[in-house]
Amino acid sequence: MTSENIRIATIEPRFALPLEQLQRDCFPTLGADELMREEHFLNHCRLFPEGNFVALCRDRVIGLGSGFLMDFDFEQAQHSFQEIISGGFYHNHDPAGAWYYGGDISVHPDFRWRGVGSRLYDARKGIVKDMNRRGIVAGGLIPGFAAYKGSMSPHEYVKNVVAGKIQDSTLSFQLGRGFEVRGLLENYIEDEAADNWATLIVWENPSFKMQ
């Protein structure tokens, strides 16, 4: 399948049920309560359709880049995934918010390493630039920690990934897309691979203008 067959579109109600299945396909180690369902995606359509994106291969939903706007307090950065995403419904969305909070980036396993994730990140960056927001903040998973958690702490693991000594399938990719790690989030999400840890990652909009 060539990249010409893959396109990025904004979310629509007809994509909600396929997106629920995509969650199951992409995140087999997550707890059932962490996965978004059809009703969540329908709410994303109502709240902020221009900032939620799907990747399509012809008519098949193969990827998702979802999120919402909010004012993020970096002095009180610790939070859980469910807390900040309002149980998946994105009720923390504030149309005047300074930051885009990245709720989910996911690509179906059959379509990984084909540039789909990069295009979804670019779509997020595009809306942030178009709306003149400060940037993107998110909790980034560290699935590669599963192979190291018996020999090092999550802090040591992330330090090694940032230094390029360890490759993590998620965090290394995010670093390559211009994100930086601002800290670690404890008990962020029910994920046995990472012992529930995540990184606080940030991308600052280089074209942001104070108004």
ABEGO torsion letter per residue (X at the ends): XBAAABBBBBBBAAAAAAAAAAAAAABAABBAAABBBAAAAAAAAAABAAABBBBBBEABBABBBBEBBBBBBAABABBBAAAAAGGGAGAABBAABABBBBABBBBBAAABGAGAAAAAAAAAAAAAAAAGBAEBBBBBBBAAAAAAAAABBAAAAAAAAAAGABBBAAAAAAAAAGBBBAEBBBGABBBAAAGGBBBBBBBBBAABBBX
